[in-house]
Amino acid sequence: MLEVVNVTIGYGKPLIEGINIRLEKPLLLQIIGPNGAGKTTFLKTLSGLAKPLKGHVLVNNIDITANPEAAGRFMALLPQLTTNKQMSVLPISVWEFVEIGARLCYRKRGREVSKEELRNSVREALKYVELDPSTWSKNVWRLSGGQRQRTLIARVIACNAPILLLDEPLSSVDPEGKIDITHLFRELKKEKIVIATCHDPEMLIEQTDLMMLMGRGYYTIGKPSEIMKSDTLRRIYGESIMEFANHIHICDYHA
């Protein structure tokens, strides 16, 4: 059970105030909002990496607020990741990258795993994201954008955490790859609480159980059918909302 109790996020200045959420079963919560709305800050707050200006985050009634070690017992975070020249020369394979992440997750829980169990976790995670075995020994920074994103998702899956926090899991993925990856979420949400931010709400809409809209100091949460309405979206996106027949278009480069 994940509880967000009267949380205010921000760095010195509030971005969103009084966030209250209670999630008690496996599902997919999709977070949308314009650039700078606070989506990434919210995920960091949930994971303990950022301290809320007010309020608390609890898992199973354990306070994990601003405590990444405590949060790591229950959560695995996929941050937004960009490749720069320094990263591109790091000699780390796909397998090693996933294995290191999984080992760190287990250590945060105070649990040592055998080499065989760790190998099985890594192997199953890589198979789960349908990453071809021929890439497992390749440098993760030399992969295509889609292959690298699959590797990143495999890294959090290998942690076997009950709560997954995914910041733009479909970024840098080609259109066909995005469709393939969205199918993974249908299975993941059967077993875990998955919280994901996404630039394109429609990509995950079929898998989404709850949607959170945030921006301009405001947030609301509900079923996609309740959130994806012009009057609700207009409060965040303003004049960027355009309606065509039964379709709503958000004219925002970072929707």
C-alpha positions as CSV (number, residue, x, y, z in Angstrom):
1,M,0.0,0.0,0.0
2,L,1.4,3.4,-1.1
3,E,0.1,6.5,0.6
4,V,0.9,10.1,-0.2
5,V,-0.3,12.2,2.7
6,N,-0.8,16.0,2.2
7,V,2.5,16.3,0.3
8,T,3.8,19.5,-1.2
9,I,6.5,19.1,-3.8
10,G,9.0,21.7,-4.9
11,Y,12.5,23.0,-4.3
12,G,12.2,26.0,-2.0
13,K,9.0,27.2,-3.9
14,P,6.0,24.9,-4.0
15,L,5.1,23.3,-7.4
16,I,2.0,21.4,-6.2
17,E,0.5,21.5,-2.7
18,G,-1.6,19.1,-0.8
19,I,-1.2,15.9,-2.8
20,N,-3.2,12.9,-1.3
21,I,-3.1,9.5,-3.0
22,R,-3.8,6.0,-1.7
23,L,-2.9,3.0,-3.8
24,E,-3.8,-0.5,-2.4
25,K,-3.5,-2.9,-5.3
26,P,-1.5,-3.5,-8.5
27,L,-2.3,-1.0,-11.2
28,L,-0.9,1.5,-13.6
29,L,-1.0,5.2,-12.7
30,Q,0.0,7.5,-15.5
31,I,1.1,11.0,-14.7
32,I,0.8,13.7,-17.4
33,G,1.4,17.5,-17.5
34,P,3.5,20.1,-19.3
35,N,7.2,20.6,-19.0
36,G,8.1,21.9,-15.5
37,A,4.8,20.7,-14.0
38,G,6.6,18.7,-11.3
39,K,6.3,15.1,-12.7
40,T,9.9,14.2,-12.2
41,T,10.0,15.9,-8.9
42,F,7.0,13.9,-7.7
43,L,8.7,10.6,-8.7
44,K,11.8,11.7,-6.8
45,T,9.7,12.6,-3.8
46,L,8.1,9.2,-3.9
47,S,11.4,7.4,-4.1
48,G,12.9,9.4,-1.2
49,L,15.4,11.2,-3.4
50,A,13.7,14.6,-2.9
51,K,12.3,15.9,0.4
52,P,8.8,17.2,0.2
53,L,8.2,20.7,1.5
54,K,5.4,19.3,3.5
55,G,3.7,15.9,4.1
56,H,4.7,12.3,4.2
57,V,5.1,9.2,1.9
58,L,4.4,5.8,3.4
59,V,4.5,2.2,2.2
60,N,2.7,-0.3,4.3
61,N,2.5,2.3,7.0
62,I,6.3,2.7,7.0
63,D,7.3,6.4,6.6
64,I,9.9,6.5,3.8
65,T,9.8,10.3,3.3
66,A,13.2,11.6,2.1
67,N,14.7,8.3,2.9
68,P,15.9,6.5,-0.3
69,E,17.3,3.6,1.7
70,A,13.9,2.9,3.2
71,A,12.1,3.5,-0.1
72,G,14.5,1.1,-1.8
73,R,13.0,-1.7,0.1
74,F,9.8,-1.3,-1.8
75,M,10.6,0.7,-5.0
76,A,12.7,0.7,-8.1
77,L,13.1,4.0,-10.0
78,L,13.8,4.4,-13.7
79,P,15.0,8.0,-14.2
80,Q,15.1,9.9,-17.4
81,L,18.5,9.2,-18.9
82,T,20.4,10.9,-21.7
83,T,23.6,9.7,-23.2
84,N,26.6,12.1,-23.2
85,K,30.2,11.6,-24.4
86,Q,31.4,10.7,-20.9
87,M,28.8,8.0,-20.6
88,S,29.4,6.6,-24.1
89,V,32.9,5.5,-23.2
90,L,32.0,3.5,-20.1
91,P,32.8,-0.1,-20.7
92,I,29.6,-1.8,-19.3
93,S,27.6,-4.4,-21.0
94,V,23.8,-4.8,-21.0
95,W,24.0,-7.7,-18.6
96,E,26.4,-6.0,-16.2
97,F,24.2,-2.9,-16.2
98,V,21.1,-4.8,-15.2
99,E,23.0,-7.0,-12.8
100,I,24.5,-4.1,-10.9
101,G,21.2,-2.4,-10.6
102,A,19.5,-5.6,-9.3
103,R,22.3,-6.2,-6.7
104,L,22.0,-2.7,-5.4
105,C,18.3,-3.1,-5.0
106,Y,18.7,-6.3,-3.0
107,R,21.3,-4.7,-0.8
108,K,18.9,-1.8,0.1
109,R,16.5,-4.5,1.4
110,G,19.3,-6.0,3.5
111,R,19.2,-9.1,1.5
112,E,22.2,-10.9,0.0
113,V,21.4,-13.1,-3.0
114,S,23.3,-16.0,-4.5
115,K,25.0,-15.6,-7.8
116,E,22.6,-18.1,-9.4
117,E,19.5,-16.2,-8.1
118,L,21.0,-12.9,-9.3
119,R,21.7,-14.4,-12.8
120,N,18.2,-15.8,-13.0
121,S,16.7,-12.4,-12.1
122,V,18.8,-10.7,-14.8
123,R,18.0,-13.3,-17.4
124,E,14.3,-13.3,-16.7
125,A,14.2,-9.4,-16.8
126,L,16.0,-9.3,-20.2
127,K,13.7,-11.9,-21.6
128,Y,10.7,-10.1,-20.2
129,V,11.5,-6.9,-22.2
130,E,12.2,-9.1,-25.2
131,L,15.8,-7.9,-25.6
132,D,17.6,-10.2,-28.0
133,P,20.3,-12.3,-26.3
134,S,22.8,-11.1,-29.0
135,T,22.8,-7.6,-27.3
136,W,23.4,-8.8,-23.7
137,S,27.2,-8.6,-24.1
138,K,27.2,-5.3,-26.0
139,N,28.1,-1.9,-24.5
140,V,24.8,-0.5,-23.2
141,W,25.7,3.0,-24.5
142,R,26.2,1.8,-28.0
143,L,22.7,0.4,-28.4
144,S,19.9,2.0,-30.2
145,G,17.6,4.3,-28.2
146,G,14.9,1.6,-28.1
147,Q,17.3,-1.2,-27.1
148,R,18.8,1.0,-24.3
149,Q,15.3,1.9,-23.0
150,R,14.4,-1.8,-22.8
151,T,17.7,-2.4,-20.9
152,L,16.7,0.4,-18.4
153,I,13.3,-1.2,-17.9
154,A,14.9,-4.6,-17.4
155,R,17.1,-3.1,-14.7
156,V,14.1,-2.1,-12.6
157,I,12.2,-5.3,-13.3
158,A,15.2,-7.3,-12.1
159,C,14.9,-5.6,-8.7
160,N,11.7,-7.5,-8.1
161,A,10.3,-4.4,-6.3
162,P,6.5,-4.2,-5.7
163,I,6.4,-0.5,-6.8
164,L,8.0,0.7,-10.0
165,L,8.5,4.4,-10.7
166,L,9.2,5.0,-14.4
167,D,10.1,8.5,-15.7
168,E,9.4,8.6,-19.4
169,P,9.8,4.9,-20.1
170,L,9.0,5.4,-23.8
171,S,11.5,8.1,-24.6
172,S,14.0,7.5,-27.3
173,V,12.0,4.5,-28.6
174,D,10.9,4.2,-32.2
175,P,7.1,4.0,-32.9
176,E,7.1,0.3,-33.4
177,G,9.2,-0.2,-30.3
178,K,6.8,1.9,-28.2
179,I,3.9,-0.4,-29.1
180,D,5.9,-3.4,-28.1
181,I,6.9,-1.8,-24.8
182,T,3.4,-0.7,-23.9
183,H,2.4,-4.4,-24.0
184,L,4.8,-5.0,-21.2
185,F,2.8,-2.7,-18.9
186,R,-0.2,-4.9,-19.3
187,E,1.6,-7.7,-17.6
188,L,3.6,-5.5,-15.1
189,K,0.5,-3.9,-13.7
190,K,-1.0,-7.3,-12.8
191,E,1.6,-7.8,-10.1
192,K,2.9,-4.3,-9.2
193,I,2.0,-0.7,-8.6
194,V,3.4,1.0,-11.7
195,I,3.7,4.8,-11.7
196,A,4.8,6.3,-15.1
197,T,5.2,9.7,-16.6
198,C,4.5,10.0,-20.3
199,H,4.7,12.7,-22.9
200,D,2.1,11.1,-25.1
201,P,-0.9,10.1,-22.9
202,E,-2.4,7.9,-25.6
203,M,0.5,5.5,-25.7
204,L,-0.4,4.0,-22.4
205,I,-4.0,4.9,-22.2
206,E,-5.3,1.3,-22.7
207,Q,-3.1,0.0,-19.8
208,T,-3.9,3.0,-17.6
209,D,-6.1,2.4,-14.5
210,L,-5.7,5.9,-13.0
211,M,-4.4,9.1,-14.4
212,M,-2.9,12.1,-12.6
213,L,-2.8,15.5,-14.2
214,M,-0.6,18.1,-12.7
215,G,0.6,21.6,-13.5
216,R,0.1,25.3,-12.6
217,G,0.0,24.5,-8.9
218,Y,-2.9,22.1,-9.4
219,Y,-3.4,18.3,-9.6
220,T,-6.3,15.9,-10.0
221,I,-6.4,12.2,-10.2
222,G,-9.1,9.8,-11.5
223,K,-9.9,7.3,-14.2
224,P,-8.7,8.3,-17.7
225,S,-12.2,9.0,-18.8
226,E,-12.5,11.5,-16.0
227,I,-9.2,13.2,-16.7
228,M,-9.1,13.3,-20.5
229,K,-11.8,15.9,-20.8
230,S,-11.3,19.3,-22.4
231,D,-12.4,21.3,-19.3
232,T,-10.1,19.4,-17.0
233,L,-7.1,19.5,-19.4
234,R,-7.7,23.2,-20.2
235,R,-7.0,24.1,-16.5
236,I,-3.4,22.8,-17.0
237,Y,-2.7,23.4,-20.7
238,G,-4.9,26.5,-21.3
239,E,-5.1,27.6,-24.9
240,S,-2.9,24.7,-25.9
241,I,-6.0,22.6,-26.0
242,M,-7.7,22.2,-29.4
243,E,-10.8,20.1,-30.1
244,F,-11.6,18.4,-33.4
245,A,-14.9,16.5,-33.4
246,N,-14.4,13.8,-30.8
247,H,-10.7,14.3,-30.5
248,I,-8.6,16.5,-28.2
249,H,-5.2,17.7,-29.3
250,I,-2.7,19.2,-26.9
251,C,-0.5,21.7,-28.8
252,D,2.4,21.3,-26.3
253,Y,5.9,20.0,-27.2
254,H,6.2,18.3,-23.9
255,A,2.6,17.1,-23.2
